[in-house]
Amino acid sequence: MQAINKIILGTVQFGLSYGINNNAGKPSYEEVTKILDKAYDFGISTLDTAAAYGDAIDIIGKYHSEREHRFAIVNKFHVDNNDFNLESIVQHNLQRLQIKSYRAYLFHSFSDYLIHKNLIQNLLKLKERGALERIGVSVYTNEELESLLTEPGIDLIQLPYNLLDNDSLRGYWLMQAKQKGILLHVRSVFLQGLFFKLIDSFPSILQPLTPHIKKLEAIAKEAGTNIAALALQYVLQNTLVDGVLIGVDSLNQLQNNIDLLQHSIDKNVFSEVNKISVKEKQLLNPVNWI
């Protein structure tokens, strides 16, 4: 199935209630097992998780203990005290997840990376020992991404990328990162569900985005598709993108996302998307919606 190998299943919803359009709350463990079984059957082989995601790590570990197969894991970490022992935490969480190594190990934020750059050397040693394959940073801005291009230890960057946070803002820097051999994982593909929320129900702070959402709906209609398929295909069809992070909180939602892969959208349609340039760029970061 088209681009299924690019999809990374996020797990924040497994441990926390998350997303502006999430009315279902945190799924039960039984629902999580159904989601993970279906994802694996469809060819999704990687999960994205973090200690900050409630009990998501333990849920994944329990699932692994009940199955013969294993998902590859991208893990984000946050340094929260002066007694932080990276090697101990890496090994402890590998045991909790019931895996032998991480696909990637990421600083959960650029500020964490700046404060604790000294940990790069520790991560490189863990990489040499086979505890992890890649070292990365989760970023928000192009300025953050740019500063990582000269850090030899970093070989994966995770960043927001979607129909509004699009190539008009990100395209140049995606290309720069790829030229450095850096793997690119993108998140916020559906802008935390904002693309599916009725415009009339937008809080006042998000009103400046309504003309752009209406434009996207018009582009999707003209292309004979819907905004959900447009959003997913936009990121999947970008050859610079190596991994596409999506989160689900139900089996039905996962199936709906998989069904979106069946939509055929001409790449010329994405040129229309890239003409959209949001002036209020702070609204592209959900942290600023409160």
N, C-alpha and C positions, 0 to 999 in steps of 0.2 A: 504494500500500500504506500502511496506517495508520501515521502518525507517522514514516515512514522519513526524512522531511526533517529530523527532530530529531536523528537519530543522527549522532554524531561518532565516527570510528574512531580509537582511540588507537594509538600506534605504539611505546610503550615495549617491547612484546614483540618488535618488529622488531630492536631494538638490544641488548636485554638479556633474560636469563631472569628472569621476573617473575611473582609471584603464588603464594599458598600452595598452590594446587591445580594449578600448572603443572608437569606431569611431562615434557612434551615438550621443554622448553628453547626456545632461540631458533630460529625457523624459517629455512630456507634462503632465499636470494634468489628462487629459482624459486617457492617456496611463497608468498612475499610478493607476487610479481607476480600470482599466481592470486587471492590474497585481494583485492588492490586492484582487479583487473579485475572480479571478481564484485561487490565493494562498489559500484563505479561503475555497473555495469550495473543494480543494484537501486535506484539513486538516492541512495546515500550520496555526498555531495559534499565533505565536510570531514574533514580529518585533524588530530589533536592531536599535537604533537611538542615536543621540547626538546633542547638541546645535551647535557643530562645523560643522554639515552637512548642512550648508546653511539653507534653509527654510523647511527642511524635517519634523521637528516637526509640523509646521503649516499645512503642506500638509496632514499629518496623522490625525491631529485634524479635518481638513475640511472633510476628508473622513469619519471619525467616526460620524461627525454631520449629514452625509447623509445616514447612515446605522444604522440598529438596532443592529448589532453585533459589538464586539470590539476585537481587537487584544491585547494580553498581550504584554507589552513593557519592553524591556531591554534598559536602558538609561545610557549613559556614560557622565560624567560631568568633566569640567575643571575649576579650580579656576583661574580666570584671573585678579582679583584685590583685594585690601585690604578690600573693602566694601562687599565682597562676603558673602551673607546671605543664608546659605544652606537651611534652612527650608522654607524661602520665595521662593527660586528658585524651590524647589521640588514641593511646592503647586501650584506655578504659572504654571509650565510645565505640571502638572497633569491636570490643567484646559485647557491649550492649546491643550493637547492630548485628552481631554474629556474622561478621565479614572479616576478610584478611587484610584488605587495603581499601583506600578511598580512590575513587575516580579523580576527585579533586578536593582540595582543602582550601577554603577561602576565608580571608578576613571578612567579617560580616559588614564592615563599613570602611570607607576610606579613612575616616578619622582614627579608627582602630589601627589601620595600617600605618598611618603617619606616626602615631604614638609608639607603636611597637614594631617598627621596621627591623629592629634587632632580631626578631623572631624568624626572619627570612632564613638566616643561617641554620637555625634549628630545623626549619621545615625542609631545607635542602638536604640535611642529614637524614631526616625521616624519608625523604624521597629516594635517596640513595639506598636506603635499607628496604625499600619496597612497601612502606606503609602508606604511601600516597603516590599518585601518578603525576598530578599537576598542582601548582600553587597559584592561588588567585586572589582577587579582591572584588568585592561587590561595590559598584560605584553608582552615582546618580548623574553627575555632570560630565560634560566633555572635558572640562579642565582637569577633573580627577583622572579621567582616562588618559589624557595627554601626559600627565606626570608619571604614569606607570610605564609608558613606552620605553623609558630609559632604565628601567629596573630589570636587570638581567634575570632575577629569580622568578619574576612573574610571567607565567605562560598561559593564564586564563583570566579573562575579565567578564564579569556578569554586569549587565546594564539594562535599563529600561529601553524598550523599543516597541512602537506600536503605530497605529494609523495617525495619531496626532503627534507623538514623539517620534517623528518619521525621518526619512532621509534628508529632508530640508534642514534638520537639526543634527542628525547623527551620521549621515552618509560618509562625509569626508573622514571622520574619525574611525569609523568601522574599517575603512580602507587602510588607514594608517596602521591600525592594530594588526590587520592581516598581513601587511607587508613586513611586520616584525615577527611573524610566525605565532602570534598570540591567538589562542582559541577564544571564540566569542559565544557566550551564552546570553540570551536575552530573556527578560522577564516583563511583567506588566503588559502582556500581549493584549488583554482585554481591558486594560486600565482599571483593574480591580472590579470589573463588571459594570463600569460606567457606561460602556457602549450599549448595554442591554437595558439600562434604566430609562423609564419614560422621562422625556425631557421636561414635562410639566411637573415632575416630582424632584427636579434638581434643586438642591439648596441654593440660596442666593449667591454664595461664594463661587459656585460653578456656572452661573449664568453666562459669563463670557465665552464658555465653550459651546453653548447651544448652536450658534451658527455653523460651527465646524462639524458638530455631530449631524446636523441636518444635511450638510454637504456630503458627508460620508454615506448617509442613508440614500441620498440621491445617486451617488456613484455606484453603490451596491445595486440599487434598483435598475439602473441603466445597464449594468453588467449581467443582469438576470440572476442575481444572487442575494444574499443578505449580509448584514454588517458583521455577523459572527464569522461567517466563512471568509469574508473579505479580510477581517482582522487576522485570522489564523494563517491564511494563504499568503498574506503580505509578508509576514516574517519568515514563513517556511520557504518561500521561493527566493529569498535573498541568499545568494550563494556565499556571501561573506559570513553568514550566521551558521554556527556549528551546532548549537543547541537551543531549543525553544522551551522555556519553562511555562507550564500551565498548571493551574491548581483546580481541583474538583472537590466537591463535598458530597457527591452521591454517584451511584453507579449510572444513573440516567444521564447525569451531566457528562460523565466520561464518554458514554456512548454517543451523546450529541456532538461532542468535540471530535470524536473519531469519524462520525458521519460527515463532518465538515471537510474532511480530506477528500471526499468524493467530488466536491465542487470543482469545476474547471474554470479558472479565471485567467483571462489573457493578461500578460504582463504589461500591456499598454494601459490597462486600468490602473495599475500601481503608479504610473506616471502622473495620473490625475490626483492620486492621494498625495504624492510628493509636492504638489503645488500648494497644499495646505500648510500654512505657517502660523502657528499660534504665538501671538504676541505675549500673552500672559503665561510665560513658560513655567512660572512657579506652580501653576495649577496642574501641570503634568506630573507633579510629584504628590501622591495622595497624602503625604505627611502634612501638606499645607491646606488640606481640605477642612481642617477643624478650626 
